[in-house]
Amino acid sequence: MGVQLDADDLVTAAIAATGLDDLGDIPFREPLAVLVESVNRDAGLDDDRLAVAGTTIVGLLVKRLRLVDDRKTFPAIADERIVAPLIIVGLPRTGSTNLHALAAQVTGMRAPQNWEMAMPSPPPEAATYTTDPRIAQMQAGIDLLPPEMLARHPMSATRPEQCNALNDWSLVNQAVMAYYHVPTYRDWLLQADYTPVYEAHRRTLQHLQWRAPGQWALKYPKHLIALDRLLAAYPDARIVWTHRDPAVVLPSVASFTGYIRELTSGPIDEPSYGREWTAFEELVLLRGLAVRDAVGDDDRFYDVHYHDVMADPTRAVAGICEHFGIPFGADSEAAIRRWVDDHPKTKHGSHHYTAEQFGLDAEGLHRRFAPYIERFDVAVERAR
């Protein structure tokens, strides 16, 4: 057996990097141990890629140490109240990234940006929110990404980003599955208690909100894996559920995450990968729908269809605001139009793939997801 990661060594490295040793009260040892075991045993990484994985995990622990220290240094952070966050969920690749950015243009709304989630310490301040030096630091890293990555998922340091990074220092993060083949960790994620995960999420929102306030607009498709715990953490949450033909979005998900997997882990068997990832997305969707049924399909949920957003972005966002009683005026409408003009869909190029490439076909996916398609009257498209 070659080089192996060691959980205790990773913690020691994070402590050495920061000079801090208080890792806080939110549990993390079990997910860290499972993640390290799965990376070592399952991922099939060479020594160089394994070292990169170790550095990434150390970075999450460094973030944790600094967040805990900030909370002790600035005890007022703990007094922040997170009120009625707007949270976008649904299958990935249903236009949620675009909708999230559009919702963030509404006056008074605040979406977490890439730079502040990657480097949240010290807490951002409203006075320097657009000039913080961490923005340039983050953008320099993004500028090194392959153009193909940006074509698949547009990003910048100041663009609103999905909020899994708010709780990644809990070491519970489904995004890890895109980077590495970690079935042991995946199976653990499916049976984990997400209560402490959403406590980590809430504390990070408090941290970011303390000196840079606003009404939160959040987005992460995998909230559906533990929608009950999300609603327990934010009982007044307003849930926007995005929809698009699964026969279109699931091959797109496989292509996007498969591209990431190849960058970090090496070549993949595309058909096997696509079928495996589709099964995971199906399970996550069904878990979310089960919670929605259990809590009552009431006014806390609002459904939005991809083609409606693409056809009239302003109207789509105005409909969300009207449903949840969020003020929407001419200033918000103008901001949305500016965003649309400045961010055309093909700004970074086009994303090319086929369903068959990933072992999938439209007819089979339509049969498989028929109850979902019928329930939400999802428009069936001509798949790629």
N, C-alpha and C positions, 0 to 999 in steps of 0.2 A: 504494500500500500504506500502511495506517495505522500505528498504534502497534504495535511488535513487542517481545517479550521478548528479552533478550540474556543468555545464560548467564553470561558474565563479569560483567555488571552485577549479576546476582542474587547471585553469590558475593561481590562487593564490598560489596553492601548487607548481607549477613549478617555479614561481618567488621566492618563499621562498627557494626552493632547490638550486637555482643558485645565488641568490642575484642580478639578472639581471631583468630589467623590460621592455626592448625594444623588442617587438615582431616583429618588422619589418613592411614593407609596403605590403607584399604579403597577400591578403585576406585569412582569416582562420576562422573567427567567424561563418559564415554560415555553412560550413561543420562540424565544431566542434559541433554546436548546433544540427544539424541533426543527427550526429553520436551519441551524448549523448542521444537524444530523442529516437533513434531507439534501442540502447542498453537497455535503461530503459524499453521501452514499448514492444519490439519485442523479445528480446533475451532469456527471460525466465531464467535468471541466478539466482542462489542462492546468498546469501549475500557474501560468500567468493569469488565466481567467479566474482561477480560484482566488488568487491574491486580490484581484479587482473586486470580487464578491466580498471578501473580507474587509476591504477598505470601505465598501458601501455600507456594510453593517456597522462598522466603527462610526461612520458618519451619522447614522441614525442614533447611535448611543451618545455621540457628542451633542447632537441636537437635544436629546433628552436631558442630559446633564445641564445644559445651558438654560433650557426652559425651566427646569426645577430651580436653578439658582436665581433666575429672574423673578420667579414667583416669590422667593424668599426675600430678595432685595426690594421688590416692589409689591408689598402685600395687598395694595389696592387692586391689583389685577383680579384677585379672587372675589372682589365685590361686583365685578361686571356681570350684568344679566344679559343673556342671549334671548331676545324676544322674537317670537314668530318668524324664524328663518324661512326663507323660500328655498326649497330643496328640490332639484331636478333629478329624477331617477328614470329608469327604463332600460331596455336593451342598449348596449353600446352601438355607436354608429347610427343613431336615430336622429342626429342633428342636435344632440344635447349640448355639445361644445359651442356650437353657434348660438343656440338659444340662451345659454348661460351668459355669453358675452353680450348679447342683446339685452337681457334682463338687467345686467350691470349698468346699462346706460340710463336706466330710469332714475330720475332725480331722487337722491336719498339712499339708493341701493348701493351696497358695497360688496364686491366679490373679492375673495382672496386672490392675490396675484402671485405669479410664479416665484418672484424673487423673495417675497416675504414668507412664503411657505418653506422655501428651501433654506433660507437664512433668517429665521424669525427673531433671533436674539442679537442686540437688545430689541425690545418692542418697537415697532415702527411708530413714527409720529406724523400727525397730520401736516405740520408745518414743512416737513422735509419729505413727504410721501412720494413726490414725483422726482426728487433730486437725490434721494438716498444713494450713497456710493455702491450699495449692494446691487442696485439695478444694473449698473454697468458691469459689475463682476459677473452677475448672472447672464447677462446678454452676451458677454464674451464667450461663455461656455456654450450657449445656444448657437452662436455663430459658427462653432466648430462642427455642428451636427451635419450629417449628409443632407443635401437638398431633398432626397427621397423621403427622409423622416418628416420634414416639414410639409411635404405634399400630402402625407398620410395623416398628419396631426399638426395643424398650424400652432405655433407657440412663439412667445417672446417673453422677455423678463416681466413685462407689464401687462401681459394678457391674462384675463381671468383663467384660472386653471382648476381642474377637479380637485376635490378636497380630501382625497385619500392621504395626501401629505400632511394633513392636520393631525392624523393619528398614527403616522408611520413609526413614530418613536415608541409606540406600544409594541412594535415588532409584529403586529397583526396587519397584514397588507396583502390583498389579493393581487396587486400589481406585480409582486415578486414572481408570480407564475408566468408572466410574459417574458421575464428575463431568463429564467432557469427552469429546467425540468425538475420539479420538486413535488412529486406525487405524495410523499409522506407529509409534507407541509400542507399541501392542498387538502388532504383528507382531514388533517387536524383543523384547518380553517372551517371546514364544513360542520364540525361539531363543537367549536369553541364557544365560550360564553363571551358575547360582545359587550356586556355591560361595562367593563373597564375600558374597552376600546373607545366607546363613545364618551366616556369620562375624559379620556385623553383628547378626543376631538373637541369637546366642550371647553376644556381648559386652554387649548390652543386658540380657539376663537376668542376667549376672554383676553388672552395675551395680545392678539392682534388688534382687538377692538379698544383696548384700554386708552391708547393715545391717538387712535385713528378710527373714530367711531363711524357707524353707518348701519343700515338695515341689511342683514346678510342675504346674499343670493349665492347658493351653493349648488354643486353638481357632482355626482359620482354614481355611475350605473350600479356598482357593486353594493350600494346601500341596501339593495334588495335582498342581499344574503342575510341581513339581520334587521329588516325593516321594523320589527317589533322593538328592538333595542334602540333604534334611531328615534322612534316615536316616544319611547320611555324617557330618553334624554331630552327631547324637545317636544313636550306634549302639545304645544301650540304651533308646531311646524306646519307649513303650507307646502304640500307635495304636488309638484308638477311631474306628470308621467308622460314621457315622450314615446311615440309609436311610429314604426315603419315596418314594411314587409320583412319578416325574418329571412326570407329567401334572398334578400338583397343585403341585409346588414350582417348576417352571420358569416358569409364568405369574406366580407370586408373586415370583420373583426379578426378572422383567422389570418388574413393577409397582413393586417397591421401588427398584431401581436407576434405573428410568425417572423416578420421582418425584425422586430426587436430581439426575438429569441436568437435569430441567426447572428445578429451583431454581437450579442453578449455570450452566446454559448456555442456557436458554430452551426453547420448545416443541419437542417431538420428534414424529416420525412413529411412532406407537406400534407398528403392525404390523411395519414395517421394523426398528425397534429390538428388538422382542421376538424376531424370528427371528434377528437378528444375535447377541443375547446368548445365546440358546439354543444356537446353534452353538458359541460360545465355551465355555459350560459343558459341552457334550458332549465337546469336545476335551480339556478339563482332566480330566474324569472318566476318559476313555479313557487318558490319559497316566498317571494315578494307578493305574488297574487294571493297566496294562502293567508298571509297576514292582512292584506287589504280586505279580504272577505271576513276574516275573524273580527277585525276592529270595526267593520261597517264601512261600506263604500259610500262615504258621506262627502260633505262639502270641503273637507280638508284635502281631498284629491281633485286634481284638475288635469284632464287629458288633452294632449297637444299632438297633432299629427305633423310629421316631417314636411309633407307637401304644403300644408297650410302655412308653415313658417317660411318656406322658400317662396311661396307665392306672394305673401304680404307680411313681411317681418313685423312691421309696426302694428298691424292689426292683431297679429298673434300675441305680441307682448301686451298690447292694450287689453286683450281678452283675459289674460292671466291677471292683470292688475284689477280689472273690473270684478272678476270672480272673488278675489281675496281682499277687496277694498283698499287697494294700494293706489294712492293718487297718481294719475297719469295725465300730464299736461303737455302743452306745446313744446316745452323745453325738453322733455323726455322724447317726444316724437322726433324732434330735430337731432337729438343726440344719436338716436337709433339710425336715422338716415345717414348721418355722417359716418357711423361705424360701418354700415353696409357699403357705402361708397369707398371707404378706405380699406375694406377687407373683402375683395371679391373672392368667390369660392375657389377659383383657380390661381390665386395670387402666387402660390408656391408650386404650381404645376398640378398635374392630375395623377390620380392613384389608379394603377392598372392591375387587374387580377381577374380570375374566373372562379366560379364555384367549383367546377370540376378539378381545378388545380389542387383544391383542398379536400377532395373526396366527398364533395357535396353536390346536390342537384336541386333545382328549384321545386320540382314536383314533389320530391320526397320531403323537403322542408315545409312546403305548404300543407301536406298531409299531417306532418308531425306537429305543427303549430296551429292547426285548424281551430281548436277551441279559442286560442288567444286571438287569432285573426277575426273570428266571428264575434267574439265578445266586444271588441273595440272597433269593429268595422274598419279594419286596417286595409288600405288600398293595396291590392296585389299588383306588383310591378313586373316588368319584363327584366328578368335577372340578367346579369352580365355573363 
